[in-house]
Amino acid sequence: MPKKRLGRGYGSGKGGHTSSRGQKGQNSRSKRPLYFEGTPMRKSLIRRMPMLRGKLRFKSRQDKPLILNLKDLAGWPVKEVVSVDNLIKFGRLPKEAKLYGVKLLGEGKLEAKLKVDLPMSKSVAKKLT
């Protein structure tokens, strides 16, 4: 028998006014905040972090990978493998690329066969073979 879905109205079989959560308090809310830790015995995580301003300070960051096209690899030394470390070493990407990751897209032409150690699109995979 499937699990009853709480709080989806009287017709769901387990719903309605307070949906078995009680009337008030922390456990009656829909979710706890991202920074909730219970009762920490030492300084909480929020107090240990540097102060950030703005409304997104408690949101988790999900950055997309940096985009690199084939045309950006023009003049790449054939002996070197195309990897995040080498791209940073040769000055093609900033140091933050290690945090976000890199994805290779197929805009441009490939002049020489390269060894690539990056996530890539299907069009790049076709051009490399």
Residue frames relative to the residue before (quaternion, step in Angstrom):
aa qw qx qy qz dx dy dz
M 1.0000 0.0000 0.0000 0.0000 0.00 0.00 0.00
P 0.4492 -0.7123 0.4575 0.2855 3.63 -0.75 0.94
K 0.6061 -0.5692 0.4249 0.3579 3.53 -1.24 0.56
K 0.4491 -0.6814 0.5004 0.2893 3.57 -0.97 0.82
R 0.3579 -0.7334 0.5421 0.2006 3.53 -0.97 0.91
L 0.3348 -0.7772 0.5045 0.1714 3.53 -0.54 1.22
G 0.8646 0.2195 -0.1227 0.4351 3.51 -1.19 0.60
R 0.5410 0.6132 -0.4168 0.3969 3.59 1.04 0.65
G 0.7516 -0.3832 0.1944 0.5005 3.55 1.03 0.80
Y 0.6766 -0.5124 0.3487 0.3976 3.56 -1.30 0.33
G 0.6595 0.5451 -0.3145 0.4111 3.61 1.02 -0.67
S 0.5843 0.6096 -0.3777 0.3799 3.59 1.18 -0.30
G 0.5341 -0.6326 0.4100 0.3827 3.60 1.21 -0.25
K 0.7787 0.0954 -0.0614 0.6170 3.58 1.17 -0.38
G 0.5432 0.6114 -0.4027 0.4110 3.54 0.43 1.13
G 0.4146 0.6986 -0.5229 0.2579 3.47 -1.24 -0.33
H 0.8932 -0.0892 0.0012 0.4407 3.47 -1.35 -0.41
T 0.8401 -0.0064 0.0112 0.5422 3.64 0.33 -1.11
S 0.3429 -0.7948 0.4548 0.2096 3.62 1.28 0.03
S 0.6967 -0.5243 0.2522 0.4197 3.56 0.82 1.12
R 0.5349 0.6365 -0.4063 0.3789 3.61 1.16 0.37
G 0.5227 -0.5810 0.4584 0.4232 3.60 1.12 -0.29
Q 0.6448 -0.5853 0.3452 0.3500 3.54 -1.25 0.08
K 0.8299 0.0108 0.0315 0.5569 3.59 0.70 -0.97
G 0.5839 0.6232 -0.4205 0.3062 3.52 -1.30 -0.03
Q 0.7467 -0.4394 0.2808 0.4129 3.51 -1.36 0.22
N 0.7175 0.4632 -0.2646 0.4478 3.58 0.91 -0.87
S 0.6152 0.5336 -0.3693 0.4476 3.59 1.21 -0.12
R 0.5515 0.6140 -0.3913 0.4070 3.59 1.25 -0.21
S 0.6333 -0.5676 0.3657 0.3783 3.54 -1.20 0.42
K 0.7944 -0.1061 0.0596 0.5951 3.59 1.02 -0.66
R 0.4739 -0.6347 0.5204 0.3191 3.52 -1.28 0.33
P 0.5883 -0.5879 0.4021 0.3829 3.59 -1.11 0.50
L 0.6714 -0.5267 0.3536 0.3831 3.56 -1.22 0.54
Y 0.7323 0.4369 -0.2319 0.4681 3.58 1.03 -0.75
F 0.3855 0.7411 -0.4746 0.2774 3.63 1.24 0.20
E 0.0465 -0.8201 0.5703 -0.0083 3.60 -0.88 0.97
G 0.5521 -0.5547 0.4340 0.4463 3.59 1.14 -0.02
T 0.6456 -0.4634 0.3680 0.4828 3.57 -0.83 -0.96
P 0.1577 -0.8208 0.5404 0.0965 3.62 0.04 1.20
M 0.4383 -0.7089 0.4946 0.2465 3.55 -1.04 0.78
R 0.7360 0.2888 -0.1983 0.5792 3.58 1.21 -0.38
K 0.7567 -0.3073 0.2524 0.5189 3.58 -1.19 -0.34
S 0.4341 -0.7056 0.4884 0.2740 3.57 -0.82 0.91
L 0.6902 -0.4902 0.3433 0.4069 3.54 -1.27 0.40
I 0.6400 0.5385 -0.3250 0.4414 3.56 0.95 -0.86
R 0.6912 0.4657 -0.2871 0.4722 3.60 0.96 -0.78
R 0.6550 0.5088 -0.3192 0.4585 3.61 1.18 -0.43
M 0.6167 0.5607 -0.3426 0.4335 3.59 1.19 -0.47
P 0.5296 -0.5975 0.4686 0.3782 3.60 -1.12 0.48
M 0.5574 -0.6273 0.4232 0.3416 3.55 -1.10 0.67
L 0.0887 -0.7685 0.6325 0.0369 3.53 -0.94 0.95
R 0.3118 -0.7589 0.5423 0.1811 3.54 -0.97 0.78
G 0.6585 0.5337 -0.3747 0.3756 3.54 -1.26 0.36
K 0.6347 -0.5916 0.3644 0.3383 3.49 -1.28 0.37
L 0.6830 0.4866 -0.2984 0.4558 3.63 1.17 -0.27
R 0.3606 0.7888 -0.4575 0.1961 3.59 1.20 0.24
F 0.7297 0.3905 -0.2514 0.5019 3.62 1.12 -0.43
K 0.5164 0.6282 -0.4241 0.3986 3.60 1.24 0.12
S 0.4204 -0.6684 0.5359 0.2988 3.55 -1.10 0.59
R 0.4039 -0.7248 0.5055 0.2366 3.57 -0.96 0.87
Q 0.0122 -0.7617 0.6477 0.0070 3.52 -0.95 0.88
D 0.0564 -0.8248 0.5626 -0.0067 3.52 0.00 1.29
K 0.4396 -0.6711 0.5327 0.2695 3.51 -1.12 0.71
P 0.5814 -0.5845 0.4111 0.3889 3.60 -1.12 0.45
L 0.5486 -0.5867 0.4766 0.3572 3.54 -1.24 0.48
I 0.3567 -0.7407 0.5359 0.1923 3.56 -1.03 0.82
L 0.0260 -0.7702 0.6371 -0.0179 3.53 -0.97 0.96
N 0.2185 -0.7845 0.5682 0.1178 3.60 -0.80 0.98
L 0.6524 -0.5170 0.3788 0.4045 3.55 -1.27 0.36
K 0.6184 0.5554 -0.3554 0.4276 3.59 1.04 -0.68
D 0.6143 0.5526 -0.3452 0.4452 3.61 1.20 -0.44
L 0.6663 0.4947 -0.2948 0.4737 3.58 1.27 -0.31
A 0.3316 0.7451 -0.5132 0.2672 3.60 1.22 0.31
G 0.8124 0.2134 -0.1826 0.5110 3.56 -0.86 0.98
W 0.3815 0.7216 -0.4927 0.3017 3.59 1.20 0.33
P 0.4777 -0.6700 0.4718 0.3168 3.64 -0.86 0.85
V 0.4846 -0.7146 0.4269 0.2688 3.57 -0.71 1.14
K 0.6372 0.5534 -0.3393 0.4154 3.60 1.03 -0.68
E 0.6820 0.5021 -0.2840 0.4495 3.58 1.10 -0.67
V 0.4258 -0.6707 0.5497 0.2581 3.56 -1.10 0.81
V 0.3951 -0.6948 0.5442 0.2551 3.58 -1.01 0.81
S 0.2147 0.7542 -0.5852 0.2063 3.57 -0.28 1.30
V 0.6867 -0.4739 0.3397 0.4342 3.57 -1.26 0.26
D 0.6594 0.5181 -0.3172 0.4429 3.60 0.89 -0.90
N 0.6913 0.4676 -0.2867 0.4704 3.58 0.91 -0.90
L 0.6216 0.5352 -0.3464 0.4551 3.60 1.03 -0.68
I 0.6505 0.4837 -0.3113 0.4959 3.58 1.05 -0.71
K 0.6463 0.5456 -0.3145 0.4310 3.58 0.98 -0.90
F 0.7432 0.3862 -0.2142 0.5026 3.59 0.99 -0.84
G 0.5616 -0.6654 0.3632 0.3316 3.59 1.25 0.26
R 0.4486 0.6936 -0.4600 0.3256 3.61 1.15 0.40
L 0.7823 0.1834 -0.0951 0.5877 3.60 1.21 -0.50
P 0.5144 -0.6178 0.4792 0.3522 3.60 -1.18 0.43
K 0.6697 -0.5179 0.3527 0.3987 3.58 -1.25 0.33
E 0.5951 0.5891 -0.3621 0.4096 3.60 1.17 -0.53
A 0.4698 0.6970 -0.4355 0.3223 3.60 1.22 -0.24
K 0.5943 0.5679 -0.3704 0.4327 3.60 1.13 -0.55
L 0.6537 0.5202 -0.3171 0.4489 3.58 1.06 -0.71
Y 0.7782 0.3767 -0.1795 0.4693 3.55 0.84 -1.01
G 0.4183 -0.6770 0.4989 0.3431 3.59 1.05 -0.66
V 0.2713 -0.7511 0.5847 0.1429 3.57 -1.29 0.30
K 0.0873 -0.7676 0.6309 0.0709 3.56 -1.10 0.71
L 0.3172 -0.7558 0.5516 0.1544 3.54 -0.95 0.97
L 0.1078 -0.7915 0.6009 0.0284 3.56 -0.81 1.09
G 0.5689 -0.6967 0.3683 0.2351 3.54 -1.21 0.64
E 0.3857 0.7132 -0.5154 0.2774 3.64 1.02 0.45
G 0.7294 0.3491 -0.2950 0.5090 3.57 -0.67 1.12
K 0.4638 -0.6663 0.5141 0.2768 3.53 -1.37 0.11
L 0.3731 -0.7046 0.5634 0.2166 3.50 -1.24 0.63
E 0.2701 -0.7959 0.5230 0.1417 3.59 -0.64 1.09
A 0.7957 0.1146 -0.0462 0.5929 3.60 1.05 -0.69
K 0.5545 -0.5860 0.4652 0.3642 3.55 -1.25 0.43
L 0.0755 -0.8084 0.5838 -0.0013 3.54 -0.75 1.09
K 0.3673 -0.6674 0.5905 0.2665 3.54 -1.24 0.48
V 0.0970 -0.8232 0.5593 -0.0043 3.55 -0.60 1.19
D 0.0830 -0.7841 0.6150 0.0108 3.54 -0.90 1.01
L 0.5056 0.6091 -0.4301 0.4340 3.59 0.79 1.13
P 0.5405 -0.5411 0.4940 0.4135 3.58 -1.23 0.25
M 0.0281 -0.8254 0.5632 -0.0273 3.58 -0.91 0.86
S 0.5472 -0.5970 0.4708 0.3501 3.53 -1.29 0.33
K 0.6758 -0.5002 0.3529 0.4106 3.58 -1.28 0.27
S 0.6358 0.5396 -0.3396 0.4351 3.58 1.02 -0.73
V 0.6320 0.5051 -0.3313 0.4855 3.59 1.06 -0.66
A 0.6339 0.5352 -0.3397 0.4431 3.58 0.94 -0.80
K 0.6421 0.5091 -0.3205 0.4753 3.60 1.06 -0.74
K 0.6838 0.4938 -0.2930 0.4502 3.58 0.92 -0.87
L 0.6604 0.5164 -0.3145 0.4452 3.58 1.08 -0.62
T 0.6905 0.4679 -0.2927 0.4676 3.61 1.11 -0.53
